[in-house]
Amino acid sequence: MNESPTETSTLLAPDANLYEYAVVRYVPRVEREEFINIGLIMMCKRRRWLRCEIRIDEARIHALYPSADLSLLRRQAELFRCDNVPVPGLPVEETYRWLTAAKSAILQTSPSHPGLCTVTLEDTFARLLRELVS
């Protein structure tokens, strides 16, 4: 059965939240395709909820990439703030798409992944951040 987004959202329990997330990756040498997970972006269109968090573990980065430019990394990580989009006031799903668009740079995002939670979005975000980044 093919369901429209409206039909799908009415099938969800009132406390269930369909969400999407992507992991922010530090890719110090793009040509090698090696990366370290440094952040998480998560969005729930139904709740108009969006959260981004970056955690730069300097010791871990330097252990794997001693010549890493951490000041450049911190400056570029600022681009992954939820309020750092070209058009302020975009709907959360458009802001999420902007933040997770494919990039060939030292900061990239993973493919977007869906999820369904019945706990709070904040709790789910914290769990994903702990499992995938910390």
N, CA, C and O atoms as a printed pandas DataFrame, in Angstrom:
     atom_number atom_name residue_name chain_id  residue_number  x_coord  y_coord  z_coord
0              1         N          MET        A               1    0.848   -1.178    0.000
1              2        CA          MET        A               1    0.000    0.000    0.000
2              3         C          MET        A               1    0.888    1.234    0.000
3              4         O          MET        A               1    1.804    1.335    0.816
4              5         N          ASN        A               2    0.637    2.154   -0.884
5              6        CA          ASN        A               2    1.386    3.405   -0.951
6              7         C          ASN        A               2    0.681    4.455   -0.115
7              8         O          ASN        A               2   -0.464    4.812   -0.393
8              9         N          GLU        A               3    1.356    4.945    0.899
9             10        CA          GLU        A               3    0.747    5.934    1.789
10            11         C          GLU        A               3    1.396    7.286    1.572
11            12         O          GLU        A               3    2.608    7.385    1.382
12            13         N          SER        A               4    0.589    8.308    1.600
13            14        CA          SER        A               4    1.131    9.662    1.515
14            15         C          SER        A               4    1.705   10.033    2.865
15            16         O          SER        A               4    1.383    9.395    3.867
16            17         N          PRO        A               5    2.567   11.073    2.913
17            18        CA          PRO        A               5    3.114   11.501    4.211
18            19         C          PRO        A               5    2.022   11.836    5.219
19            20         O          PRO        A               5    2.185   11.569    6.410
20            21         N          THR        A               6    0.911   12.417    4.767
21            22        CA          THR        A               6   -0.178   12.769    5.674
22            23         C          THR        A               6   -0.803   11.508    6.249
23            24         O          THR        A               6   -1.066   11.432    7.450
24            25         N          GLU        A               7   -1.044   10.507    5.387
25            26        CA          GLU        A               7   -1.619    9.254    5.865
26            27         C          GLU        A               7   -0.679    8.557    6.835
27            28         O          GLU        A               7   -1.123    8.010    7.844
28            29         N          THR        A               8    0.618    8.571    6.539
29            30        CA          THR        A               8    1.600    7.932    7.412
30            31         C          THR        A               8    1.602    8.586    8.780
31            32         O          THR        A               8    1.603    7.888    9.794
32            33         N          SER        A               9    1.602    9.918    8.831
33            34        CA          SER        A               9    1.672   10.601   10.118
34            35         C          SER        A               9    0.435   10.347   10.964
35            36         O          SER        A               9    0.522   10.369   12.192
36            37         N          THR        A              10   -0.721   10.106   10.336
37            38        CA          THR        A              10   -1.915    9.834   11.130
38            39         C          THR        A              10   -1.905    8.408   11.664
39            40         O          THR        A              10   -2.647    8.102   12.598
40            41         N          LEU        A              11   -1.072    7.513   11.088
41            42        CA          LEU        A              11   -0.973    6.141   11.565
42            43         C          LEU        A              11   -0.065    6.023   12.781
43            44         O          LEU        A              11   -0.139    5.034   13.509
44            45         N          LEU        A              12    0.782    7.004   13.010
45            46        CA          LEU        A              12    1.704    6.963   14.142
46            47         C          LEU        A              12    0.954    7.233   15.446
47            48         O          LEU        A              12   -0.004    8.004   15.482
48            49         N          ALA        A              13    1.406    6.589   16.499
49            50        CA          ALA        A              13    0.841    6.871   17.817
50            51         C          ALA        A              13    1.086    8.335   18.152
51            52         O          ALA        A              13    2.077    8.911   17.703
52            53         N          PRO        A              14    0.208    8.942   18.930
53            54        CA          PRO        A              14    0.361   10.374   19.242
54            55         C          PRO        A              14    1.702   10.732   19.872
55            56         O          PRO        A              14    2.188   11.850   19.706
56            57         N          ASP        A              15    2.305    9.781   20.598
57            58        CA          ASP        A              15    3.578   10.072   21.248
58            59         C          ASP        A              15    4.781    9.586   20.436
59            60         O          ASP        A              15    5.919    9.750   20.875
60            61         N          ALA        A              16    4.552    8.993   19.266
61            62        CA          ALA        A              16    5.649    8.511   18.424
62            63         C          ALA        A              16    6.176    9.642   17.554
63            64         O          ALA        A              16    5.414   10.486   17.082
64            65         N          ASN        A              17    7.463    9.649   17.354
65            66        CA          ASN        A              17    8.093   10.684   16.544
66            67         C          ASN        A              17    8.967   10.051   15.479
67            68         O          ASN        A              17    9.941    9.364   15.788
68            69         N          LEU        A              18    8.615   10.285   14.224
69            70        CA          LEU        A              18    9.441    9.881   13.110
70            71         C          LEU        A              18   10.499   10.964   12.956
71            72         O          LEU        A              18   10.167   12.147   12.894
72            73         N          TYR        A              19   11.766   10.576   12.894
73            74        CA          TYR        A              19   12.838   11.559   12.816
74            75         C          TYR        A              19   13.859   11.121   11.787
75            76         O          TYR        A              19   13.855    9.976   11.335
76            77         N          GLU        A              20   14.737   12.048   11.421
77            78        CA          GLU        A              20   15.876   11.764   10.565
78            79         C          GLU        A              20   17.115   12.304   11.260
79            80         O          GLU        A              20   17.059   13.307   11.972
80            81         N          TYR        A              21   18.241   11.619   11.041
81            82        CA          TYR        A              21   19.487   12.107   11.613
82            83         C          TYR        A              21   20.630   11.835   10.657
83            84         O          TYR        A              21   20.564   10.941    9.814
84            85         N          ALA        A              22   21.675   12.626   10.809
85            86        CA          ALA        A              22   22.914   12.445   10.064
86            87         C          ALA        A              22   24.063   12.754   11.006
87            88         O          ALA        A              22   23.959   13.612   11.883
88            89         N          VAL        A              23   25.159   12.040   10.809
89            90        CA          VAL        A              23   26.359   12.233   11.622
90            91         C          VAL        A              23   27.275   13.205   10.894
91            92         O          VAL        A              23   27.484   13.079    9.687
92            93         N          VAL        A              24   27.823   14.177   11.625
93            94        CA          VAL        A              24   28.801   15.108   11.056
94            95         C          VAL        A              24   30.169   14.464   11.208
95            96         O          VAL        A              24   30.534   13.985   12.281
96            97         N          ARG        A              25   30.920   14.464   10.107
97            98        CA          ARG        A              25   32.218   13.789   10.074
98            99         C          ARG        A              25   33.345   14.767    9.758
99           100         O          ARG        A              25   33.206   15.640    8.901
100          101         N          TYR        A              26   34.450   14.606   10.457
101          102        CA          TYR        A              26   35.675   15.339   10.142
102          103         C          TYR        A              26   36.480   14.449    9.202
103          104         O          TYR        A              26   36.825   13.319    9.547
104          105         N          VAL        A              27   36.773   14.964    8.019
105          106        CA          VAL        A              27   37.498   14.222    6.978
106          107         C          VAL        A              27   38.765   15.013    6.660
107          108         O          VAL        A              27   38.759   15.835    5.743
108          109         N          PRO        A              28   39.851   14.782    7.398
109          110        CA          PRO        A              28   41.044   15.623    7.242
110          111         C          PRO        A              28   41.705   15.513    5.871
111          112         O          PRO        A              28   42.297   16.481    5.392
112          113         N          ARG        A              29   41.610   14.356    5.240
113          114        CA          ARG        A              29   42.162   14.184    3.894
114          115         C          ARG        A              29   41.072   13.542    3.038
115          116         O          ARG        A              29   40.912   12.322    3.018
116          117         N          VAL        A              30   40.335   14.386    2.339
117          118        CA          VAL        A              30   39.166   13.945    1.582
118          119         C          VAL        A              30   39.496   12.794    0.641
119          120         O          VAL        A              30   38.695   11.874    0.473
120          121         N          GLU        A              31   40.670   12.843    0.030
121          122        CA          GLU        A              31   41.038   11.801   -0.934
122          123         C          GLU        A              31   41.190   10.417   -0.294
123          124         O          GLU        A              31   41.093    9.407   -0.990
124          125         N          ARG        A              32   41.427   10.358    1.016
125          126        CA          ARG        A              32   41.572    9.062    1.701
126          127         C          ARG        A              32   40.240    8.523    2.218
127          128         O          ARG        A              32   40.128    7.338    2.531
128          129         N          GLU        A              33   39.242    9.382    2.308
129          130        CA          GLU        A              33   37.897    9.009    2.763
130          131         C          GLU        A              33   37.876    8.450    4.184
131          132         O          GLU        A              33   36.998    7.656    4.520
132          133         N          GLU        A              34   38.832    8.854    5.019
133          134        CA          GLU        A              34   38.844    8.471    6.428
134          135         C          GLU        A              34   38.196    9.603    7.220
135          136         O          GLU        A              34   38.346   10.776    6.878
136          137         N          PHE        A              35   37.490    9.250    8.259
137          138        CA          PHE        A              35   36.802   10.294    9.017
138          139         C          PHE        A              35   36.670    9.926   10.486
139          140         O          PHE        A              35   36.836    8.775   10.887
140          141         N          ILE        A              36   36.360   10.966   11.278
141          142        CA          ILE        A              36   36.036   10.826   12.693
142          143         C          ILE        A              36   34.682   11.493   12.890
143          144         O          ILE        A              36   34.472   12.621   12.444
144          145         N          ASN        A              37   33.771   10.808   13.551
145          146        CA          ASN        A              37   32.460   11.404   13.842
146          147         C          ASN        A              37   32.626   12.486   14.903
147          148         O          ASN        A              37   33.190   12.247   15.971
148          149         N          ILE        A              38   32.123   13.682   14.590
149          150        CA          ILE        A              38   32.267   14.800   15.535
150          151         C          ILE        A              38   30.946   15.475   15.893
151          152         O          ILE        A              38   30.936   16.385   16.722
152          153         N          GLY        A              39   29.843   15.060   15.296
153          154        CA          GLY        A              39   28.596   15.739   15.610
154          155         C          GLY        A              39   27.383   14.998   15.095
155          156         O          GLY        A              39   27.488   13.971   14.423
156          157         N          LEU        A              40   26.223   15.550   15.432
157          158        CA          LEU        A              40   24.952   14.939   15.060
158          159         C          LEU        A              40   23.954   16.040   14.717
159          160         O          LEU        A              40   23.892   17.078   15.375
160          161         N          ILE        A              41   23.180   15.784   13.672
161          162        CA          ILE        A              41   22.072   16.655   13.285
162          163         C          ILE        A              41   20.834   15.766   13.277
163          164         O          ILE        A              41   20.842   14.695   12.670
164          165         N          MET        A              42   19.771   16.204   13.947
165          166        CA          MET        A              42   18.546   15.408   14.004
166          167         C          MET        A              42   17.353   16.320   13.819
167          168         O          MET        A              42   17.334   17.449   14.310
168          169         N          MET        A              43   16.332   15.807   13.085
169          170        CA          MET        A              43   15.161   16.608   12.761
170          171         C          MET        A              43   13.899   15.766   12.850
171          172         O          MET        A              43   13.887   14.602   12.450
172          173         N          CYS        A              44   12.840   16.364   13.377
173          174        CA          CYS        A              44   11.511   15.753   13.384
174          175         C          CYS        A              44   10.556   16.776   12.771
175          176         O          CYS        A              44   10.223   17.785   13.393
176          177         N          LYS        A              45   10.129   16.502   11.560
177          178        CA          LYS        A              45    9.247   17.429   10.846
178          179         C          LYS        A              45    7.913   17.585   11.576
179          180         O          LYS        A              45    7.391   18.693   11.699
180          181         N          ARG        A              46    7.372   16.475   12.055
181          182        CA          ARG        A              46    6.068   16.493   12.721
182          183         C          ARG        A              46    6.044   17.440   13.916
183          184         O          ARG        A              46    5.053   18.134   14.145
184          185         N          ARG        A              47    7.123   17.466   14.666
185          186        CA          ARG        A              47    7.201   18.324   15.861
186          187         C          ARG        A              47    7.885   19.663   15.583
187          188         O          ARG        A              47    8.021   20.495   16.480
188          189         N          ARG        A              48    8.316   19.864   14.328
189          190        CA          ARG        A              48    9.066   21.086   13.955
190          191         C          ARG        A              48   10.277   21.263   14.874
191          192         O          ARG        A              48   10.515   22.335   15.430
192          193         N          TRP        A              49   11.029   20.176   15.009
193          194        CA          TRP        A              49   12.140   20.098   15.967
194          195         C          TRP        A              49   13.433   19.824   15.207
195          196         O          TRP        A              49   13.476   18.966   14.325
196          197         N          LEU        A              50   14.477   20.555   15.555
197          198        CA          LEU        A              50   15.784   20.379   14.925
198          199         C          LEU        A              50   16.856   20.626   15.969
199          200         O          LEU        A              50   16.778   21.574   16.751
200          201         N          ARG        A              51   17.858   19.759   15.970
201          202        CA          ARG        A              51   18.965   19.951   16.907
202          203         C          ARG        A              51   20.269   19.551   16.237
203          204         O          ARG        A              51   20.328   18.572   15.494
204          205         N          CYS        A              52   21.305   20.317   16.510
205          206        CA          CYS        A              52   22.649   20.040   16.000
206          207         C          CYS        A              52   23.617   20.189   17.173
207          208         O          CYS        A              52   23.486   21.092   17.999
208          209         N          GLU        A              53   24.576   19.292   17.222
209          210        CA          GLU        A              53   25.618   19.435   18.235
210          211         C          GLU        A              53   26.929   18.907   17.672
211          212         O          GLU        A              53   26.977   17.844   17.053
212          213         N          ILE        A              54   27.983   19.667   17.900
213          214        CA          ILE        A              54   29.325   19.293   17.475
214          215         C          ILE        A              54   30.176   19.095   18.731
215          216         O          ILE        A              54   30.140   19.912   19.651
216          217         N          ARG        A              55   30.938   18.005   18.756
217          218        CA          ARG        A              55   31.865   17.723   19.863
218          219         C          ARG        A              55   33.229   17.402   19.263
219          220         O          ARG        A              55   33.427   16.342   18.670
220          221         N          ILE        A              56   34.140   18.311   19.423
221          222        CA          ILE        A              56   35.477   18.129   18.865
222          223         C          ILE        A              56   36.395   17.582   19.955
223          224         O          ILE        A              56   36.770   18.293   20.888
224          225         N          ASP        A              57   36.746   16.316   19.819
225          226        CA          ASP        A              57   37.643   15.655   20.766
226          227         C          ASP        A              57   39.071   15.853   20.246
227          228         O          ASP        A              57   39.572   15.055   19.454
228          229         N          GLU        A              58   39.714   16.928   20.706
229          230        CA          GLU        A              58   41.035   17.298   20.192
230          231         C          GLU        A              58   42.071   16.206   20.389
231          232         O          GLU        A              58   42.885   15.968   19.497
232          233         N          ALA        A              59   42.061   15.544   21.522
233          234        CA          ALA        A              59   43.048   14.486   21.789
234          235         C          ALA        A              59   42.879   13.335   20.805
235          236         O          ALA        A              59   43.864   12.813   20.283
236          237         N          ARG        A              60   41.650   12.944   20.553
237          238        CA          ARG        A              60   41.388   11.851   19.607
238          239         C          ARG        A              60   41.807   12.233   18.193
239          240         O          ARG        A              60   42.417   11.437   17.478
240          241         N          ILE        A              61   41.472   13.457   17.799
241          242        CA          ILE        A              61   41.831   13.908   16.452
242          243         C          ILE        A              61   43.342   13.952   16.292
243          244         O          ILE        A              61   43.875   13.478   15.288
244          245         N          HIS        A              62   44.033   14.514   17.269
245          246        CA          HIS        A              62   45.498   14.594   17.181
246          247         C          HIS        A              62   46.159   13.215   17.233
247          248         O          HIS        A              62   47.213   13.014   16.628
248          249         N          ALA        A              63   45.552   12.265   17.947
249          250        CA          ALA        A              63   46.103   10.911   17.980
250          251         C          ALA        A              63   46.054   10.262   16.591
251          252         O          ALA        A              63   46.966    9.528   16.212
252          253         N          LEU        A              64   44.989   10.537   15.843
253          254        CA          LEU        A              64   44.839    9.941   14.514
254          255         C          LEU        A              64   45.430   10.805   13.404
255          256         O          LEU        A              64   45.920   10.289   12.399
256          257         N          TYR        A              65   45.381   12.111   13.591
257          258        CA          TYR        A              65   45.862   13.058   12.582
258          259         C          TYR        A              65   46.677   14.152   13.270
259          260         O          TYR        A              65   46.146   15.233   13.526
260          261         N          PRO        A              66   47.953   13.902   13.577
261          262        CA          PRO        A              66   48.773   14.854   14.332
262          263         C          PRO        A              66   48.873   16.233   13.685
263          264         O          PRO        A              66   49.065   17.223   14.391
264          265         N          SER        A              67   48.750   16.323   12.377
265          266        CA          SER        A              67   48.875   17.624   11.711
266          267         C          SER        A              67   47.526   18.322   11.506
267          268         O          SER        A              67   47.446   19.304   10.768
268          269         N          ALA        A              68   46.479   17.829   12.146
269          270        CA          ALA        A              68   45.150   18.434   11.987
270          271         C          ALA        A              68   45.160   19.897   12.413
271          272         O          ALA        A              68   45.758   20.250   13.430
272          273         N          ASP        A              69   44.504   20.735   11.642
273          274        CA          ASP        A              69   44.372   22.159   11.937
274          275         C          ASP        A              69   43.083   22.355   12.739
275          276         O          ASP        A              69   42.009   22.526   12.163
276          277         N          LEU        A              70   43.194   22.330   14.055
277          278        CA          LEU        A              70   42.014   22.399   14.917
278          279         C          LEU        A              70   41.322   23.750   14.873
279          280         O          LEU        A              70   40.103   23.820   15.027
280          281         N          SER        A              71   42.068   24.817   14.668
281          282        CA          SER        A              71   41.406   26.128   14.581
282          283         C          SER        A              71   40.538   26.202   13.320
283          284         O          SER        A              71   39.439   26.756   13.352
284          285         N          LEU        A              72   41.029   25.648   12.221
285          286        CA          LEU        A              72   40.226   25.589   10.992
286          287         C          LEU        A              72   38.998   24.702   11.214
287          288         O          LEU        A              72   37.895   25.047   10.790
288          289         N          LEU        A              73   39.189   23.582   11.866
289          290        CA          LEU        A              73   38.078   22.676   12.154
290          291         C          LEU        A              73   37.005   23.367   12.987
291          292         O          LEU        A              73   35.818   23.249   12.682
292          293         N          ARG        A              74   37.403   24.081   14.030
293          294        CA          ARG        A              74   36.428   24.788   14.871
294          295         C          ARG        A              74   35.674   25.847   14.077
295          296         O          ARG        A              74   34.462   25.993   14.232
296          297         N          ARG        A              75   36.387   26.589   13.223
297          298        CA          ARG        A              75   35.723   27.613   12.394
298          299         C          ARG        A              75   34.715   26.975   11.443
299          300         O          ARG        A              75   33.598   27.472   11.297
300          301         N          GLN        A              76   35.099   25.893   10.806
301          302        CA          GLN        A              76   34.185   25.248    9.860
302          303         C          GLN        A              76   33.015   24.572   10.575
303          304         O          GLN        A              76   31.916   24.487   10.027
304          305         N          ALA        A              77   33.250   24.096   11.787
305          306        CA          ALA        A              77   32.169   23.466   12.546
306          307         C          ALA        A              77   31.059   24.459   12.865
307          308         O          ALA        A              77   29.906   24.063   13.035
308          309         N          GLU        A              78   31.393   25.734   12.948
309          310        CA          GLU        A              78   30.377   26.773   13.175
310          311         C          GLU        A              78   29.323   26.777   12.078
311          312         O          GLU        A              78   28.195   27.217   12.303
312          313         N          LEU        A              79   29.679   26.293   10.897
313          314        CA          LEU        A              79   28.732   26.242    9.777
314          315         C          LEU        A              79   27.628   25.218   10.006
315          316         O          LEU        A              79   26.616   25.233    9.306
316          317         N          PHE        A              80   27.812   24.337   10.968
317          318        CA          PHE        A              80   26.821   23.312   11.249
318          319         C          PHE        A              80   25.902   23.669   12.407
319          320         O          PHE        A              80   25.281   22.792   13.006
320          321         N          ARG        A              81   25.816   24.946   12.719
321          322        CA          ARG        A              81   24.834   25.389   13.703
322          323         C          ARG        A              81   23.460   25.426   13.025
323          324         O          ARG        A              81   23.356   25.778   11.850
324          325         N          CYS        A              82   22.430   25.068   13.752
325          326        CA          CYS        A              82   21.074   25.024   13.183
326          327         C          CYS        A              82   20.592   26.376   12.686
327          328         O          CYS        A              82   19.733   26.442   11.806
328          329         N          ASP        A              83   21.130   27.446   13.233
329          330        CA          ASP        A              83   20.698   28.774   12.803
330          331         C          ASP        A              83   21.609   29.357   11.727
331          332         O          ASP        A              83   21.467   30.526   11.365
332          333         N          ASN        A              84   22.529   28.570   11.219
333          334        CA          ASN        A              84   23.481   29.061   10.224
334          335         C          ASN        A              84   23.096   28.558    8.833
335          336         O          ASN        A              84   23.784   27.717    8.253
336          337         N          VAL        A              85   22.000   29.078    8.312
337          338        CA          VAL        A              85   21.521   28.730    6.985
338          339         C          VAL        A              85   21.324   30.021    6.191
339          340         O          VAL        A              85   21.169   31.091    6.781
340          341         N          PRO        A              86   21.329   29.931    4.869
341          342        CA          PRO        A              86   21.284   31.163    4.075
342          343         C          PRO        A              86   19.983   31.947    4.187
343          344         O          PRO        A              86   19.974   33.164    3.997
344          345         N          VAL        A              87   18.887   31.263    4.494
345          346        CA          VAL        A              87   17.591   31.945    4.618
346          347         C          VAL        A              87   17.037   31.665    6.010
347          348         O          VAL        A              87   16.566   30.559    6.273
348          349         N          PRO        A              88   17.086   32.648    6.904
349          350        CA          PRO        A              88   16.552   32.434    8.252
350          351         C          PRO        A              88   15.055   32.115    8.204
351          352         O          PRO        A              88   14.336   32.600    7.330
352          353         N          GLY        A              89   14.601   31.306    9.138
353          354        CA          GLY        A              89   13.178   30.998    9.241
354          355         C          GLY        A              89   12.694   29.884    8.334
355          356         O          GLY        A              89   11.487   29.696    8.180
356          357         N          LEU        A              90   13.617   29.136    7.725
357          358        CA          LEU        A              90   13.201   28.007    6.900
358          359         C          LEU        A              90   12.506   26.964    7.769
359          360         O          LEU        A              90   12.805   26.864    8.959
360          361         N          PRO        A              91   11.585   26.185    7.199
361          362        CA          PRO        A              91   11.023   25.067    7.959
362          363         C          PRO        A              91   12.151   24.110    8.369
363          364         O          PRO        A              91   13.184   24.050    7.704
364          365         N          VAL        A              92   11.954   23.371    9.453
365          366        CA          VAL        A              92   13.024   22.508    9.968
366          367         C          VAL        A              92   13.518   21.504    8.935
367          368         O          VAL        A              92   14.712   21.211    8.883
368          369         N          GLU        A              93   12.615   20.972    8.110
369          370        CA          GLU        A              93   13.051   19.983    7.124
370          371         C          GLU        A              93   13.944   20.606    6.057
371          372         O          GLU        A              93   14.850   19.938    5.558
372          373         N          GLU        A              94   13.714   21.868    5.694
373          374        CA          GLU        A              94   14.580   22.540    4.729
374          375         C          GLU        A              94   15.921   22.904    5.355
375          376         O          GLU        A              94   16.955   22.810    4.694
376          377         N          THR        A              95   15.921   23.315    6.610
377          378        CA          THR        A              95   17.177   23.590    7.316
378          379         C          THR        A              95   17.991   22.311    7.431
379          380         O          THR        A              95   19.203   22.317    7.213
380          381         N          TYR        A              96   17.321   21.211    7.775
381          382        CA          TYR        A              96   18.001   19.915    7.871
382          383         C          TYR        A              96   18.623   19.541    6.528
383          384         O          TYR        A              96   19.777   19.114    6.477
384          385         N          ARG        A              97   17.874   19.696    5.451
385          386        CA          ARG        A              97   18.399   19.358    4.115
386          387         C          ARG        A              97   19.601   20.236    3.759
387          388         O          ARG        A              97   20.556   19.761    3.145
388          389         N          TRP        A              98   19.555   21.496    4.139
389          390        CA          TRP        A              98   20.682   22.394    3.875
390          391         C          TRP        A              98   21.929   21.919    4.632
391          392         O          TRP        A              98   23.023   21.857    4.072
392          393         N          LEU        A              99   21.741   21.590    5.904
393          394        CA          LEU        A              99   22.875   21.181    6.735
394          395         C          LEU        A              99   23.453   19.837    6.310
395          396         O          LEU        A              99   24.653   19.608    6.460
396          397         N          THR        A             100   22.616   18.945    5.779
397          398        CA          THR        A             100   23.078   17.600    5.441
398          399         C          THR        A             100   23.369   17.419    3.949
399          400         O          THR        A             100   23.624   16.299    3.505
400          401         N          ALA        A             101   23.336   18.487    3.187
401          402        CA          ALA        A             101   23.637   18.381    1.754
402          403         C          ALA        A             101   25.055   17.840    1.549
403          404         O          ALA        A             101   25.958   18.134    2.332
404          405         N          ALA        A             102   25.236   17.053    0.498
405          406        CA          ALA        A             102   26.549   16.457    0.216
406          407         C          ALA        A             102   27.595   17.545   -0.001
407          408         O          ALA        A             102   27.351   18.540   -0.683
408          409         N          LYS        A             103   28.761   17.333    0.594
409          410        CA          LYS        A             103   29.857   18.291    0.495
410          411         C          LYS        A             103   31.153   17.525    0.273
411          412         O          LYS        A             103   31.309   16.403    0.754
412          413         N          SER        A             104   32.075   18.131   -0.452
413          414        CA          SER        A             104   33.413   17.574   -0.588
414          415         C          SER        A             104   34.345   18.524    0.133
415          416         O          SER        A             104   35.005   19.360   -0.483
416          417         N          ALA        A             105   34.388   18.384    1.436
417          418        CA          ALA        A             105   35.147   19.296    2.290
418          419         C          ALA        A             105   35.632   18.508    3.498
419          420         O          ALA        A             105   35.375   17.309    3.609
420          421         N          ILE        A             106   36.335   19.184    4.402
421          422        CA          ILE        A             106   36.829   18.471    5.582
422          423         C          ILE        A             106   35.707   18.151    6.563
423          424         O          ILE        A             106   35.895   17.313    7.445
424          425         N          LEU        A             107   34.550   18.789    6.436
425          426        CA          LEU        A             107   33.377   18.430    7.231
426          427         C          LEU        A             107   32.286   17.957    6.284
427          428         O          LEU        A             107   31.904   18.663    5.350
428          429         N          GLN        A             108   31.795   16.762    6.537
429          430        CA          GLN        A             108   30.762   16.161    5.712
430          431         C          GLN        A             108   29.726   15.531    6.632
431          432         O          GLN        A             108   29.942   15.412    7.838
432          433         N          THR        A             109   28.600   15.130    6.050
433          434        CA          THR        A             109   27.605   14.402    6.830
434          435         C          THR        A             109   27.410   13.015    6.230
435          436         O          THR        A             109   27.626   12.787    5.040
436          437         N          SER        A             110   26.999   12.109    7.090
437          438        CA          SER        A             110   26.655   10.763    6.642
438          439         C          SER        A             110   25.358   10.856    5.834
439          440         O          SER        A             110   24.713   11.904    5.810
440          441         N          PRO        A             111   24.981    9.767    5.180
441          442        CA          PRO        A             111   23.628    9.752    4.604
442          443         C          PRO        A             111   22.615    9.950    5.726
443          444         O          PRO        A             111   22.903    9.663    6.888
444          445         N          SER        A             112   21.458   10.431    5.381
445          446        CA          SER        A             112   20.401   10.632    6.360
446          447         C          SER        A             112   19.762    9.289    6.700
447          448         O          SER        A             112   19.519    8.462    5.822
448          449         N          HIS        A             113   19.494    9.088    7.989
449          450        CA          HIS        A             113   18.896    7.837    8.462
450          451         C          HIS        A             113   17.572    8.148    9.147
451          452         O          HIS        A             113   17.483    9.137    9.875
452          453         N          PRO        A             114   16.545    7.336    8.940
453          454        CA          PRO        A             114   15.268    7.550    9.629
454          455         C          PRO        A             114   15.232    6.798   10.955
455          456         O          PRO        A             114   16.010    5.871   11.183
456          457         N          GLY        A             115   14.340    7.203   11.800
457          458        CA          GLY        A             115   14.126    6.503   13.058
458          459         C          GLY        A             115   12.744    6.822   13.588
459          460         O          GLY        A             115   12.102    7.772   13.140
460          461         N          LEU        A             116   12.292    6.035   14.533
461          462        CA          LEU        A             116   11.001    6.240   15.170
462          463         C          LEU        A             116   11.215    6.091   16.664
463          464         O          LEU        A             116   11.719    5.067   17.127
464          465         N          CYS        A             117   10.837    7.102   17.412
465          466        CA          CYS        A             117   11.017    7.006   18.864
466          467         C          CYS        A             117    9.712    7.273   19.580
467          468         O          CYS        A             117    8.868    8.037   19.111
468          469         N          THR        A             118    9.561    6.633   20.720
469          470        CA          THR        A             118    8.400    6.884   21.571
470          471         C          THR        A             118    8.819    7.560   22.867
471          472         O          THR        A             118    7.977    7.906   23.696
472          473         N          VAL        A             119   10.131    7.748   23.039
473          474        CA          VAL        A             119   10.624    8.566   24.151
474          475         C          VAL        A             119   10.764    9.980   23.612
475          476         O          VAL        A             119   10.392   10.242   22.468
476          477         N          THR        A             120   11.286   10.884   24.403
477          478        CA          THR        A             120   11.410   12.255   23.912
478          479         C          THR        A             120   12.481   12.358   22.831
479          480         O          THR        A             120   13.421   11.564   22.790
480          481         N          LEU        A             121   12.327   13.334   21.972
481          482        CA          LEU        A             121   13.330   13.583   20.937
482          483         C          LEU        A             121   14.674   13.922   21.572
483          484         O          LEU        A             121   15.716   13.495   21.074
484          485         N          GLU        A             122   14.665   14.677   22.653
485          486        CA          GLU        A             122   15.905   15.027   23.351
486          487         C          GLU        A             122   16.622   13.779   23.856
487          488         O          GLU        A             122   17.843   13.677   23.741
488          489         N          ASP        A             123   15.868   12.824   24.419
489          490        CA          ASP        A             123   16.473   11.583   24.900
490          491         C          ASP        A             123   17.059   10.772   23.749
491          492         O          ASP        A             123   18.143   10.202   23.866
492          493         N          THR        A             124   16.338   10.728   22.649
493          494        CA          THR        A             124   16.825   10.001   21.471
494          495         C          THR        A             124   18.076   10.672   20.920
495          496         O          THR        A             124   19.036    9.993   20.557
496          497         N          PHE        A             125   18.070   11.996   20.857
497          498        CA          PHE        A             125   19.241   12.731   20.386
498          499         C          PHE        A             125   20.449   12.438   21.274
499          500         O          PHE        A             125   21.544   12.170   20.779
500          501         N          ALA        A             126   20.240   12.491   22.580
501          502        CA          ALA        A             126   21.337   12.241   23.525
502          503         C          ALA        A             126   21.884   10.824   23.360
503          504         O          ALA        A             126   23.097   10.622   23.408
504          505         N          ARG        A             127   21.003    9.844   23.166
505          506        CA          ARG        A             127   21.453    8.456   22.976
506          507         C          ARG        A             127   22.259    8.320   21.688
507          508         O          ARG        A             127   23.333    7.719   21.686
508          509         N          LEU        A             128   21.748    8.870   20.603
509          510        CA          LEU        A             128   22.480    8.792   19.319
510          511         C          LEU        A             128   23.826    9.505   19.402
511          512         O          LEU        A             128   24.827    9.002   18.893
512          513         N          LEU        A             129   23.853   10.652   20.028
513          514        CA          LEU        A             129   25.105   11.405   20.177
514          515         C          LEU        A             129   26.111   10.570   20.967
515          516         O          LEU        A             129   27.283   10.494   20.599
516          517         N          ARG        A             130   25.663    9.959   22.031
517          518        CA          ARG        A             130   26.533    9.120   22.866
518          519         C          ARG        A             130   27.039    7.898   22.068
519          520         O          ARG        A             130   28.224    7.573   22.129
520          521         N          GLU        A             131   26.159    7.234   21.334
521          522        CA          GLU        A             131   26.525    6.024   20.601
522          523         C          GLU        A             131   27.378    6.295   19.367
523          524         O          GLU        A             131   28.267    5.507   19.043
524          525         N          LEU        A             132   27.115    7.398   18.681
525          526        CA          LEU        A             132   27.754    7.628   17.378
526          527         C          LEU        A             132   28.913    8.617   17.410
527          528         O          LEU        A             132   29.761    8.604   16.519
528          529         N          VAL        A             133   28.958    9.472   18.422
529          530        CA          VAL        A             133   29.957   10.539   18.438
530          531         C          VAL        A             133   30.878   10.446   19.636
531          532         O          VAL        A             133   32.097   10.468   19.467
532          533         N          SER        A             134   30.352   10.345   20.814
533          534        CA          SER        A             134   31.186   10.386   22.036
534          535         C          SER        A             134   32.036    9.170   22.208
535          536         O          SER        A             134   32.780    9.070   23.184
